[in-house]
Amino acid sequence: RDGDYFRKLIDKNKSVFLVAMDNEDNVVGYVLTRPEYSPFVSTGLYNTMNFVGIVVSSTMRGKGLGTKLITMMEQQVKDMNQIEYIFGHVRFTNTAAQRLYRKLGYSLLPMGMYKDTHELKYRIFKRLKGTDIMRHIRVMRKEIIIGVAILLGHEFIHKFRDY
């Protein structure tokens, strides 16, 4: 990806971008997430976090850096106290990442193919807290009121009209 892609993600409010550096100030890893709405909510506070990516340099693999980056990212996301779950994607061939995600409590579900390589794509998913039902009700208040009014009107008609 180019720099503009990352700049847009980093500049987005509530994004989490953590960078790991070695003793010589070389970047040896990073993790990046961006907030999104779930398919059922499209206004108000974000309630999902898209795990965009994690990179660990080959010299640091197997030393716990990936675990540390993900754990720190999850803690920052939990501290926001609005995110219900984290999701992302991983390639079928990336077995090391799959092991790491499973070890950290993520579920992996096949969900199609990557367009660039046509390999199997897994969705990674981890629930952080239960769904905030009252938030959904507040967001959907107008639609709920209309639905209840239609239902009550329908039932009222049945009281006076026999079908």
C-alpha positions in Angstrom: 0.0 0.0 0.0 1.1 3.6 -0.6 1.6 6.3 2.1 -1.7 8.0 1.4 -3.6 4.8 2.3 -1.9 4.6 5.7 -2.2 8.4 6.3 -5.9 8.2 5.9 -6.2 5.3 8.3 -3.9 6.9 10.9 -5.7 10.2 10.7 -9.1 8.6 11.2 -10.4 9.3 14.7 -10.2 6.2 17.0 -7.7 4.4 14.7 -5.0 2.5 16.6 -1.5 2.5 15.1 1.3 1.0 17.2 4.9 0.9 16.0 7.7 -1.3 17.5 11.3 -0.2 17.3 14.5 -1.9 18.1 17.4 -0.5 20.1 18.8 1.2 17.0 15.5 3.0 16.3 14.7 0.7 13.4 11.0 -0.1 12.8 10.6 -3.8 13.5 6.8 -4.1 13.5 3.5 -2.4 13.5 -0.2 -3.0 14.0 -2.9 -0.9 12.5 -6.7 -0.9 13.0 -9.5 1.5 11.9 -13.0 1.9 13.5 -16.1 1.0 11.5 -19.8 0.6 12.0 -21.2 -2.9 12.1 -23.7 -3.9 9.3 -26.6 -3.0 11.7 -25.4 0.5 12.9 -24.4 3.3 10.6 -24.4 6.4 12.9 -23.3 7.4 16.3 -20.3 5.8 17.9 -18.3 3.2 16.0 -18.8 -0.3 17.4 -16.3 -2.5 15.4 -12.6 -2.3 14.8 -11.2 -3.5 11.5 -7.8 -5.2 12.1 -6.2 -3.8 9.0 -2.8 -5.4 9.4 0.2 -6.5 11.4 3.8 -6.7 10.3 6.7 -8.1 12.2 10.2 -8.0 10.6 11.8 -11.4 9.9 14.5 -10.7 12.5 11.9 -10.4 15.3 9.6 -13.2 14.5 9.1 -15.9 17.1 10.1 -13.5 19.9 6.6 -12.5 21.0 6.5 -9.1 19.3 3.3 -10.0 17.3 1.6 -11.1 20.5 2.7 -7.9 22.3 1.5 -5.6 19.5 -1.9 -7.3 19.3 -2.3 -7.3 23.1 -1.5 -3.6 23.3 -3.8 -2.8 20.4 -6.7 -4.8 22.1 -6.1 -2.9 25.3 -6.4 0.5 23.6 -9.5 -0.7 21.8 -11.1 -1.9 25.1 -10.2 1.4 26.7 -12.4 3.2 24.2 -15.3 1.3 25.8 -17.4 1.4 22.6 -16.0 -1.4 20.4 -17.9 -4.6 20.5 -15.6 -6.7 18.4 -12.4 -6.8 16.3 -12.4 -8.4 12.9 -9.9 -8.7 10.0 -8.7 -11.1 7.3 -5.8 -13.5 6.9 -4.7 -15.6 4.0 -4.9 -19.3 3.9 -1.2 -19.6 3.3 -0.3 -17.5 6.3 -0.3 -20.3 8.8 2.0 -18.5 11.4 -0.5 -15.6 11.6 -3.4 -18.0 11.9 -1.7 -19.8 14.8 -1.1 -16.4 16.5 -4.7 -15.3 16.1 -6.1 -18.6 17.5 -3.7 -18.4 20.4 -5.0 -14.9 21.2 -8.6 -16.0 21.1 -9.7 -15.1 17.6 -12.1 -17.2 15.6 -11.2 -18.0 11.9 -13.9 -18.6 9.4 -13.4 -19.1 5.6 -15.1 -16.3 3.7 -14.2 -16.3 0.1 -11.1 -15.7 -2.0 -8.6 -12.9 -2.3 -8.9 -11.1 -5.6 -5.2 -10.7 -6.2 -4.0 -14.3 -5.6 -7.3 -16.2 -5.6 -6.3 -18.0 -2.4 -8.8 -18.7 0.4 -9.5 -15.8 2.8 -10.3 -16.3 6.5 -12.2 -13.8 8.5 -10.7 -13.3 12.0 -13.1 -12.3 14.7 -12.9 -11.6 18.5 -15.7 -10.3 20.6 -14.6 -7.8 23.2 -18.0 -7.0 24.9 -21.6 -7.8 24.5 -23.8 -5.9 22.0 -25.1 -2.6 23.4 -28.8 -3.1 22.7 -29.8 0.3 24.1 -27.5 2.0 21.7 -29.1 0.1 18.8 -32.5 1.1 20.1 -31.5 4.8 20.3 -30.0 4.7 16.8 -33.0 3.0 15.3 -35.6 4.8 17.5 -37.5 6.3 14.5 -37.7 3.0 12.6 -38.9 1.2 15.8 -41.6 3.8 16.5 -42.9 3.5 12.9 -42.9 -0.3 13.0 -44.8 -0.4 16.3 -47.3 2.2 15.0 -47.9 0.0 11.9 -48.3 -3.1 14.0 -50.7 -1.4 16.4 -52.7 0.0 13.5 -52.9 -3.4 11.9 -54.1 -4.9 15.1 -56.6 -2.1 15.7 -58.1 -2.7 12.2 -58.5 -6.4 13.1 -60.6 -5.4 16.2 -63.3 -3.9 14.0 -62.9 -5.8 10.7 -63.3 -9.5 10.4 -61.2 -11.1 7.7 
